[in-house]
Structures are given as structure tokens and as C-alpha cells.
Amino acid sequence: MPTEAAVLDALSGVRDPELDEPITELKFISYLRIAEDAVNVRLRLPTYFCAPNFAYLMVADAKEALLSVPGVNHARVVLDDNYVSGEINTGMAEGRGFQDTFPGETESEDL
């Protein structure tokens, strides 16, 4: 079973894109639970209106960091108290990227 220290160490590599500080130091992790090979994390950002792209990026990066920890086979990261929490949480649960979670919010690469 992964340790809390290993999980927090992995999450310390996830940075707020605006502040360029680790989410662990910024105290964005409001909940952490390890159960066998699964880790559940809840993130709460300091403002309700954090930009969707930055919020999504931190949630996606946190999930990727958790899955990099030896012994973690399942990771769930939930964003709380953000105006787009519902969209981000649904997109992450369904394995969608930012573009598919927020259609029309990104520029097409087609020229």
C-alpha cells in the first residue's frame, strides 16, 4: 500500500500555473485518503473563479502524479468549490481532456 508521504511527495510536483508553487505548499489539498491501491484527493483552490484551464490542469496533473506512485492503481481527484467543478469532475471521471470537457473554449489546430 502506498504511504501518505509518497503520495504527498508526488503531489508536491504539481504546481499552480499562475503562482508557480506546489499545490501541497499552497494547501490546496483539502482531503486525502489512501485505501489499498486507491487514492482519493479533493482539491480546493483559493478562489471560486480560478480559470477553468488552470483548474483543469491542476486536477489532471494531480491525478497523473498519484498514478505515478508505486502501488497506486486507482486515483480520483475531485475539485471542490469552483464555478466549473461540475464540468471538470465529470470530464475527469469520463477520461476527457480539456478540449472535450470545454468544447469551444480552445482554438482548433486546423488552419
C-alpha positions in Angstrom: 0.0 0.0 0.0 1.4 3.5 -0.9 2.3 5.7 2.0 0.9 9.2 2.7 4.5 10.5 2.4 4.9 9.0 -1.0 1.6 10.4 -2.2 2.3 13.9 -0.8 5.8 13.8 -2.4 4.3 13.1 -5.8 1.7 15.8 -5.3 4.4 18.3 -4.4 5.4 18.2 -8.1 2.1 19.6 -9.1 2.3 23.4 -9.4 -0.3 26.1 -9.6 0.3 27.5 -13.1 -0.2 31.1 -12.1 1.7 31.1 -8.8 4.3 28.5 -9.8 4.2 27.0 -6.3 3.4 23.4 -5.4 -0.2 22.7 -4.5 1.0 21.0 -1.3 2.6 24.2 -0.1 -0.4 26.2 -1.1 -2.6 24.0 1.0 -4.9 23.2 -2.0 -5.3 19.5 -0.8 -8.4 19.5 1.4 -8.8 15.7 1.6 -6.5 12.7 1.2 -7.4 9.1 1.6 -5.4 6.0 0.8 -7.2 2.7 0.7 -5.0 -0.2 -0.5 -4.1 0.7 -4.1 -6.6 3.6 -4.5 -6.0 7.3 -3.6 -8.8 9.9 -3.3 -7.9 13.5 -3.2 -10.0 16.6 -3.0 -8.6 20.0 -4.2 -10.0 23.3 -3.1 -8.5 26.3 -4.8 -8.3 29.7 -3.1 -10.8 31.4 -5.4 -14.2 30.3 -6.7 -13.4 31.8 -10.1 -10.0 30.2 -10.8 -9.7 29.9 -14.6 -11.0 26.6 -16.0 -7.8 25.8 -17.8 -5.7 26.3 -14.7 -8.1 24.4 -12.5 -8.4 21.5 -15.0 -4.6 21.4 -15.4 -4.0 21.1 -11.6 -6.7 18.3 -11.3 -5.2 16.4 -14.3 -1.7 16.8 -13.1 -2.6 15.7 -9.6 -4.2 12.5 -11.0 -1.2 11.8 -13.1 1.1 12.4 -10.1 -0.9 10.0 -8.0 -0.8 7.3 -10.6 3.0 7.6 -10.7 3.3 6.5 -7.1 4.3 2.8 -6.8 1.3 0.8 -5.6 -1.3 3.3 -6.8 -3.6 1.7 -9.4 -6.6 3.9 -9.0 -6.6 7.7 -8.4 -9.6 10.0 -8.1 -9.1 13.8 -7.9 -12.2 15.9 -7.2 -12.3 19.7 -7.4 -14.5 21.4 -4.9 -16.0 24.9 -4.7 -15.0 26.2 -8.2 -17.6 27.6 -10.6 -16.7 24.8 -13.1 -16.2 22.0 -10.6 -19.0 20.0 -12.1 -17.7 20.2 -15.6 -14.1 19.4 -14.5 -15.1 16.5 -12.3 -17.3 15.0 -14.9 -14.7 15.4 -17.6 -12.0 13.7 -15.4 -14.3 10.9 -14.4 -15.1 10.2 -18.1 -11.4 10.5 -19.1 -11.9 13.5 -21.3 -9.2 16.1 -21.9 -9.7 19.8 -21.5 -10.9 20.4 -25.1 -13.6 17.7 -24.8 -14.6 18.9 -21.3 -14.9 22.5 -22.5 -15.8 22.3 -26.2 -15.5 25.6 -28.0 -13.2 27.1 -25.3 -10.0 26.2 -27.2 -8.7 27.1 -30.6 -8.7 24.5 -33.2 -5.4 23.4 -34.6 -6.9 23.2 -38.1 -5.8 26.0 -40.4 
